[in-house]
Amino acid sequence: MEVKGKEKPLALVVDDDEFFLRIFERILGKFGFQVESTQNEKDFIQRLKAKTPAACFIDININGHESGYPLVRSVRNKFGPELLLFVVSGKSDPKAIAHAIECGATDFILKPIDNEVFASKLGRFFNVDSVREDELSYINAPDQGFPAELTVPMNMLAIDEMGATFHSPHLMPKGTIFYAEGELMNSILGMQKRQMMTVVTTEVFMDSTGYKVQAEFDDPSEELLTKLRRWIRSQRV
Amino acid sequence: MSVVRKEVLIVDDDPELRAILRRILENLGINVCEADGVQAAIEKYNERSPHLVITDLEMKPESGYVLLVHLKSISGVMPVPVIVLSAKDDQKSIQQAMNLGISEFVTKPLNAAKFIQKIRKNIRGEEIARHTFPAGSPCSVNVSLPGRIVAASEIGFRLVTSIRLECQSMVTVKSPFLDQLSIQDYPLKSGPVLAKAFEHGQYNNEIRLAGVTREISNRTRKLMMTWK
């Protein structure tokens, strides 16, 4: 895989392990990046302010501290959602990975670097050679594939006896059937139960930050409506 | 379009009158709950949260006024329309009830046609209960829907489902595919490119696994070998 473009894109790396830096610089160079690396965070921030890197790579454990997490969070807050911010670490614990993603990391690259996996991850973000020698390709699952259930968080704007209005970052076409669940739903409906709903209208949100989705309850029971009314009226007091 | 059936609470110590009112209301397509006194009415109100209350005034041990005062005390105004049905027709009784915020005062004996008119007027006026979440209040809800994992690579998989995921969003997926690879706990993110339409109005969403270890990569490779 080689990143295409007139000028080589800049990769900015911070890692206190000099030995790893040299290897990583070689790997990134092979993929077509111009690489700048540093072993300390201050220098990293200064370079980030001065240049426009195509991607940043941040080690979690710098000089014995887990300072990579707050660094990722502050860089994400300062430089916005567009910046590609990869965390590079030897920590393979799912919790550590989830924490990095929550802090704002675009993705998590595990040390030691697996060239194929790394190329494949980068390949999703950069215009790469069509041959994509190192990139892993998708293989179709047998038969109809595997059943799955997708869950995404969404903000509820309003709820009434017919249904609810949501602010969704995802496009949910009219007719989509889904389940609404979670602590708020449990407290509204006074029971631990997922409620089936159907999307009746979807429109682009006024500030273009997603969609305003209106959904109705599917066949609500009298018990549900009573609990719902009781909760709604309790909010007025 | 679903229709919300309205619910009315009847409060009267006369079971025969309650039965008559129930028949009238049920014929109008209204759900009915009953109470034979003020304390029972307060309990029923809290339990059922009806759209409308119809109450008598002369009941024992407590009069209907006690119920009116209680309802008004909940939020300072009557929380729902209240129709008083009473044999008392003196101006003082009517005014006292009106001052508490009731919507209608209907005198006994009951004139069914007039009563139905009052019910229709007040139940139509009572909008369906609605709550709008103020900005900043907790309002996050989990939305779950079925899908199918139709393809996989060593860094993720393709999930066909009815919604098109926003790029780079954190998602949760449950599937026997993830169970087989023992990667249920790894964080997942949608891909950097918006999904293309698949078939039957569904979208083929790319989901990436963050932090792929060599072991995971090997397990996935082995599984995919069996698919070829």
Boltz contact constraints between the chains, C-beta under 6 A:
constraints:
  - contact:
      token1: [A, 92]
      token2: [B, 213]
      max_distance: 6.0
  - contact:
      token1: [A, 94]
      token2: [B, 185]
      max_distance: 6.0
  - contact:
      token1: [A, 94]
      token2: [B, 186]
      max_distance: 6.0
  - contact:
      token1: [A, 97]
      token2: [B, 187]
      max_distance: 6.0
  - contact:
      token1: [A, 97]
      token2: [B, 210]
      max_distance: 6.0
  - contact:
      token1: [A, 97]
      token2: [B, 211]
      max_distance: 6.0
  - contact:
      token1: [A, 98]
      token2: [B, 187]
      max_distance: 6.0
  - contact:
      token1: [A, 101]
      token2: [B, 187]
      max_distance: 6.0
  - contact:
      token1: [A, 101]
      token2: [B, 210]
      max_distance: 6.0
  - contact:
      token1: [A, 107]
      token2: [B, 210]
      max_distance: 6.0
  - contact:
      token1: [A, 108]
      token2: [B, 210]
      max_distance: 6.0
  - contact:
      token1: [A, 108]
      token2: [B, 211]
      max_distance: 6.0
  - contact:
      token1: [A, 110]
      token2: [B, 211]
      max_distance: 6.0
  - contact:
      token1: [A, 110]
      token2: [B, 213]
      max_distance: 6.0
  - contact:
      token1: [A, 114]
      token2: [B, 214]
      max_distance: 6.0
  - contact:
      token1: [A, 117]
      token2: [B, 154]
      max_distance: 6.0
  - contact:
      token1: [A, 117]
      token2: [B, 155]
      max_distance: 6.0
  - contact:
      token1: [A, 117]
      token2: [B, 212]
      max_distance: 6.0
  - contact:
      token1: [A, 117]
      token2: [B, 217]
      max_distance: 6.0
  - contact:
      token1: [A, 120]
      token2: [B, 155]
      max_distance: 6.0
  - contact:
      token1: [A, 121]
      token2: [B, 155]
      max_distance: 6.0
  - contact:
      token1: [A, 124]
      token2: [B, 192]
      max_distance: 6.0
  - contact:
      token1: [A, 125]
      token2: [B, 192]
      max_distance: 6.0
  - contact:
      token1: [A, 136]
      token2: [B, 153]
      max_distance: 6.0
  - contact:
      token1: [A, 136]
      token2: [B, 154]
      max_distance: 6.0
  - contact:
      token1: [A, 138]
      token2: [B, 151]
      max_distance: 6.0
  - contact:
      token1: [A, 138]
      token2: [B, 153]
      max_distance: 6.0
  - contact:
      token1: [A, 139]
      token2: [B, 224]
      max_distance: 6.0
  - contact:
      token1: [A, 139]
      token2: [B, 227]
      max_distance: 6.0
  - contact:
      token1: [A, 140]
      token2: [B, 151]
      max_distance: 6.0
  - contact:
      token1: [A, 141]
      token2: [B, 150]
      max_distance: 6.0
  - contact:
      token1: [A, 141]
      token2: [B, 151]
      max_distance: 6.0
  - contact:
      token1: [A, 142]
      token2: [B, 227]
      max_distance: 6.0
  - contact:
      token1: [A, 145]
      token2: [B, 148]
      max_distance: 6.0
  - contact:
      token1: [A, 145]
      token2: [B, 149]
      max_distance: 6.0
  - contact:
      token1: [A, 145]
      token2: [B, 150]
      max_distance: 6.0
  - contact:
      token1: [A, 146]
      token2: [B, 149]
      max_distance: 6.0
  - contact:
      token1: [A, 146]
      token2: [B, 175]
      max_distance: 6.0
  - contact:
      token1: [A, 146]
      token2: [B, 176]
      max_distance: 6.0
  - contact:
      token1: [A, 146]
      token2: [B, 177]
      max_distance: 6.0
  - contact:
      token1: [A, 148]
      token2: [B, 147]
      max_distance: 6.0
  - contact:
      token1: [A, 148]
      token2: [B, 149]
      max_distance: 6.0
  - contact:
      token1: [A, 148]
      token2: [B, 159]
      max_distance: 6.0
  - contact:
      token1: [A, 148]
      token2: [B, 173]
      max_distance: 6.0
  - contact:
      token1: [A, 148]
      token2: [B, 175]
      max_distance: 6.0
  - contact:
      token1: [A, 149]
      token2: [B, 144]
      max_distance: 6.0
  - contact:
      token1: [A, 149]
      token2: [B, 146]
      max_distance: 6.0
  - contact:
      token1: [A, 149]
      token2: [B, 174]
      max_distance: 6.0
  - contact:
      token1: [A, 150]
      token2: [B, 145]
      max_distance: 6.0
  - contact:
      token1: [A, 150]
      token2: [B, 147]
      max_distance: 6.0
  - contact:
      token1: [A, 150]
      token2: [B, 161]
      max_distance: 6.0
  - contact:
      token1: [A, 150]
      token2: [B, 173]
      max_distance: 6.0
  - contact:
      token1: [A, 151]
      token2: [B, 142]
      max_distance: 6.0
  - contact:
      token1: [A, 151]
      token2: [B, 144]
      max_distance: 6.0
  - contact:
      token1: [A, 151]
      token2: [B, 172]
      max_distance: 6.0
  - contact:
      token1: [A, 152]
      token2: [B, 143]
      max_distance: 6.0
  - contact:
      token1: [A, 152]
      token2: [B, 171]
      max_distance: 6.0
  - contact:
      token1: [A, 153]
      token2: [B, 140]
      max_distance: 6.0
  - contact:
      token1: [A, 153]
      token2: [B, 142]
      max_distance: 6.0
  - contact:
      token1: [A, 154]
      token2: [B, 141]
      max_distance: 6.0
  - contact:
      token1: [A, 154]
      token2: [B, 143]
      max_distance: 6.0
  - contact:
      token1: [A, 155]
      token2: [B, 139]
      max_distance: 6.0
  - contact:
      token1: [A, 156]
      token2: [B, 139]
      max_distance: 6.0
  - contact:
      token1: [A, 156]
      token2: [B, 141]
      max_distance: 6.0
  - contact:
      token1: [A, 158]
      token2: [B, 132]
      max_distance: 6.0
  - contact:
      token1: [A, 159]
      token2: [B, 131]
      max_distance: 6.0
  - contact:
      token1: [A, 160]
      token2: [B, 128]
      max_distance: 6.0
  - contact:
      token1: [A, 160]
      token2: [B, 130]
      max_distance: 6.0
  - contact:
      token1: [A, 161]
      token2: [B, 4]
      max_distance: 6.0
  - contact:
      token1: [A, 161]
      token2: [B, 128]
      max_distance: 6.0
  - contact:
      token1: [A, 161]
      token2: [B, 129]
      max_distance: 6.0
  - contact:
      token1: [A, 169]
      token2: [B, 166]
      max_distance: 6.0
  - contact:
      token1: [A, 170]
      token2: [B, 163]
      max_distance: 6.0
  - contact:
      token1: [A, 170]
      token2: [B, 165]
      max_distance: 6.0
  - contact:
      token1: [A, 170]
      token2: [B, 166]
      max_distance: 6.0
  - contact:
      token1: [A, 171]
      token2: [B, 164]
      max_distance: 6.0
  - contact:
      token1: [A, 172]
      token2: [B, 163]
      max_distance: 6.0
  - contact:
      token1: [A, 176]
      token2: [B, 162]
      max_distance: 6.0
  - contact:
      token1: [A, 178]
      token2: [B, 143]
      max_distance: 6.0
  - contact:
      token1: [A, 178]
      token2: [B, 145]
      max_distance: 6.0
  - contact:
      token1: [A, 179]
      token2: [B, 144]
      max_distance: 6.0
  - contact:
      token1: [A, 180]
      token2: [B, 141]
      max_distance: 6.0
  - contact:
      token1: [A, 181]
      token2: [B, 142]
      max_distance: 6.0
  - contact:
      token1: [A, 182]
      token2: [B, 141]
      max_distance: 6.0
  - contact:
      token1: [A, 182]
      token2: [B, 142]
      max_distance: 6.0
  - contact:
      token1: [A, 184]
      token2: [B, 141]
      max_distance: 6.0
  - contact:
      token1: [A, 185]
      token2: [B, 141]
      max_distance: 6.0
  - contact:
      token1: [A, 216]
      token2: [B, 2]
      max_distance: 6.0
  - contact:
      token1: [A, 226]
      token2: [B, 48]
      max_distance: 6.0
  - contact:
      token1: [A, 226]
      token2: [B, 49]
      max_distance: 6.0
  - contact:
      token1: [A, 229]
      token2: [B, 49]
      max_distance: 6.0
  - contact:
      token1: [A, 229]
      token2: [B, 129]
      max_distance: 6.0
  - contact:
      token1: [A, 230]
      token2: [B, 49]
      max_distance: 6.0
  - contact:
      token1: [A, 232]
      token2: [B, 129]
      max_distance: 6.0
  - contact:
      token1: [A, 232]
      token2: [B, 131]
      max_distance: 6.0
  - contact:
      token1: [A, 233]
      token2: [B, 49]
      max_distance: 6.0
  - contact:
      token1: [A, 233]
      token2: [B, 79]
      max_distance: 6.0
  - contact:
      token1: [A, 235]
      token2: [B, 131]
      max_distance: 6.0
  - contact:
      token1: [A, 236]
      token2: [B, 75]
      max_distance: 6.0
  - contact:
      token1: [A, 237]
      token2: [B, 75]
      max_distance: 6.0
